[in-house]
Amino acid sequence: MPITKSAKKALRQSKKRRARNFRQLRAMRDIIKNIQKFILENKKEEASKLLPKAYKLIDKAAKAGLIKKNTASRKKSRLTKLVNKIEVKKTETKK
C-alpha cells in the first residue's frame, strides 16, 4: 500500500489508466471477433460495414500505445484479406 501522498495519487491514476486501457482493448477485440463471426457466416456486407470501425479502434489503440504500430497494421491487413476472400453466395432461381 502506498504511504506518501504522491504514491497514493499515482495509484489512483494508474487504476484509472488501466481501466481506460482495458475498455479500449476490449472494444477493439470485440469488433474484431464480430467481423470474424460474420466471415465464418459468409456475410460479406456486414463484415465490410464493420471494417472502418475496426480500423478506427485499432488505430486508436496503436496511437495510445496499447499495441504497436506494426501490430495494428498486421491486424488491419489480415482482417481486410479475410473480408475480401468471402464469396457472396448468389441465390439461383429455377426456371
C-alpha positions in Angstrom: 0.0 0.0 0.0 1.2 3.5 -0.8 2.2 5.6 2.1 3.1 9.1 0.7 0.6 11.4 -0.8 2.2 11.3 -4.2 2.2 7.5 -4.2 -1.5 7.4 -3.3 -2.2 9.8 -6.2 0.0 7.6 -8.6 -2.1 4.6 -7.6 -5.3 6.4 -8.3 -4.0 7.5 -11.7 -2.7 4.0 -12.7 -6.1 2.4 -11.7 -7.9 4.9 -14.0 -5.5 4.4 -16.8 -5.7 0.6 -16.5 -9.5 0.8 -16.7 -9.4 3.1 -19.7 -6.8 0.9 -21.5 -8.8 -2.3 -20.7 -12.0 -0.7 -22.2 -10.2 0.3 -25.3 -8.6 -3.1 -25.8 -11.9 -4.9 -25.1 -13.7 -2.7 -27.7 -11.1 -3.5 -30.3 -11.1 -7.2 -29.6 -14.9 -7.4 -29.6 -15.3 -5.7 -33.0 -12.6 -8.0 -34.5 -14.4 -11.0 -33.1 -17.7 -9.7 -34.6 -16.0 -9.4 -38.0 -14.6 -12.9 -37.8 -18.0 -14.2 -36.9 -19.5 -12.6 -40.0 -16.7 -14.0 -42.1 -17.5 -17.5 -40.9 -21.1 -17.0 -41.7 -20.2 -15.6 -45.2 -21.8 -12.3 -44.5 -19.6 -10.0 -46.5 -21.8 -7.0 -46.4 -22.0 -6.9 -42.6 -18.3 -7.6 -42.2 -17.5 -4.8 -44.7 -19.6 -2.3 -42.7 -17.7 -3.1 -39.5 -14.2 -2.7 -41.1 -14.0 1.1 -40.9 -15.0 0.9 -37.2 -12.4 -1.8 -36.6 -9.7 0.3 -38.4 -10.6 3.3 -36.2 -10.3 1.3 -32.9 -7.1 -0.4 -34.0 -5.5 2.9 -34.9 -6.6 4.5 -31.6 -5.1 1.6 -29.7 -1.9 1.9 -31.6 -1.8 5.7 -31.0 -2.4 5.2 -27.3 0.5 2.7 -27.1 -1.7 -0.3 -26.3 -0.5 -2.2 -29.3 2.5 -1.4 -31.5 2.2 0.2 -34.9 3.2 -2.9 -36.9 0.8 -5.0 -34.9 -2.0 -2.6 -35.8 -1.0 -2.7 -39.5 -0.9 -6.5 -39.4 -4.3 -6.8 -37.8 -5.9 -4.4 -40.3 -4.3 -6.2 -43.2 -5.4 -9.7 -42.1 -8.9 -8.5 -41.4 -9.2 -6.9 -44.9 -7.8 -10.0 -46.5 -10.3 -12.2 -44.8 -13.2 -9.9 -45.7 -12.2 -9.7 -49.3 -11.9 -13.5 -49.5 -15.6 -14.0 -48.8 -17.5 -15.2 -51.8 -21.1 -13.9 -51.9 -23.4 -16.7 -52.5 -25.9 -15.9 -55.2 -29.4 -17.4 -55.0 -30.2 -19.3 -58.1 -33.7 -19.3 -59.5 -35.1 -22.4 -61.1 -36.8 -22.0 -64.5 
